[in-house]
Amino acid sequence: MRQNIAAPLAKRDFDSLAKSFEQVSRLNPEPKHFSHWERLSKEGAAAARQKELAKLTSACSRCHELYRPKYIERHRERRIEN
């Protein structure tokens, strides 16, 4: 996330952000338990394509509120290929 979302976000590189959010939408490790993951990722991608920073950061915040603690607990060591 730091390399593919945070870095382009800091640079306001919306094209890279849109691509990264689309990739994130396919990386749900537990679709049964992280049921809104894909929708929130796709909302982030759409917001990036529209250059809507507030909507983009809202999608991030909602996903983090819902899933970050469990994701870190269960999947901290998960390797993700670029």
C-alpha positions as CSV (number, residue, x, y, z in Angstrom):
1,M,0.0,0.0,0.0
2,R,2.8,2.4,0.8
3,Q,4.5,2.0,-2.5
4,N,1.4,1.7,-4.7
5,I,-1.1,4.0,-3.0
6,A,0.6,6.3,-0.5
7,A,3.4,7.4,-2.8
8,P,1.2,8.3,-5.8
9,L,-1.3,9.9,-3.4
10,A,1.4,12.2,-2.1
11,K,2.3,13.2,-5.6
12,R,-1.4,13.4,-6.7
13,D,-0.6,10.9,-9.4
14,F,-4.3,10.0,-10.1
15,D,-3.5,7.7,-13.1
16,S,-1.3,5.5,-11.0
17,L,-3.8,5.6,-8.1
18,A,-6.6,4.4,-10.4
19,K,-4.5,1.5,-11.6
20,S,-3.4,0.6,-8.0
21,F,-7.0,0.7,-6.7
22,E,-8.1,-1.6,-9.5
23,Q,-5.3,-4.0,-8.5
24,V,-6.3,-3.8,-4.8
25,S,-9.8,-4.7,-5.7
26,R,-8.5,-8.1,-6.8
27,L,-6.4,-8.8,-3.8
28,N,-9.1,-9.5,-1.2
29,P,-7.6,-12.3,1.0
30,E,-11.0,-13.2,2.6
31,P,-14.0,-12.2,0.4
32,K,-16.3,-13.8,2.9
33,H,-15.1,-11.7,5.8
34,F,-14.0,-8.5,3.9
35,S,-17.2,-8.2,2.0
36,H,-17.0,-4.5,1.0
37,W,-13.3,-4.6,0.0
38,E,-13.9,-4.8,-3.8
39,R,-16.6,-2.1,-3.8
40,L,-14.5,0.3,-1.8
41,S,-11.4,-0.3,-4.0
42,K,-13.5,0.3,-7.1
43,E,-14.9,3.5,-5.5
44,G,-11.3,4.6,-4.9
45,A,-10.4,3.8,-8.5
46,A,-13.3,5.8,-9.9
47,A,-12.5,8.7,-7.6
48,A,-8.9,8.7,-8.9
49,R,-10.1,8.7,-12.5
50,Q,-12.3,11.7,-11.7
51,K,-9.5,13.4,-9.7
52,E,-11.8,13.6,-6.7
53,L,-9.4,13.6,-3.8
54,A,-12.0,13.8,-1.1
55,K,-13.9,10.8,-2.4
56,L,-10.6,8.9,-2.9
57,T,-9.5,9.4,0.7
58,S,-13.0,8.6,1.9
59,A,-12.8,5.2,0.3
60,C,-9.4,4.6,1.9
61,S,-10.7,5.7,5.3
62,R,-13.8,3.5,5.2
63,C,-11.8,0.4,4.1
64,H,-9.2,1.0,6.8
65,E,-11.8,1.4,9.5
66,L,-13.5,-1.8,8.4
67,Y,-10.5,-4.1,7.6
68,R,-7.1,-2.8,8.6
69,P,-6.9,-4.3,12.1
70,K,-8.1,-7.7,11.0
71,Y,-5.9,-7.6,7.9
72,I,-2.8,-6.8,9.9
73,E,-3.6,-9.5,12.4
74,R,-4.2,-12.2,9.8
75,H,-2.2,-11.2,6.7
76,R,0.6,-9.0,7.9
77,E,3.3,-11.3,6.3
78,R,1.4,-11.7,3.0
79,R,3.6,-11.1,0.0
80,I,1.9,-9.3,-2.9
81,E,3.4,-9.4,-6.3
82,N,3.3,-6.2,-8.4
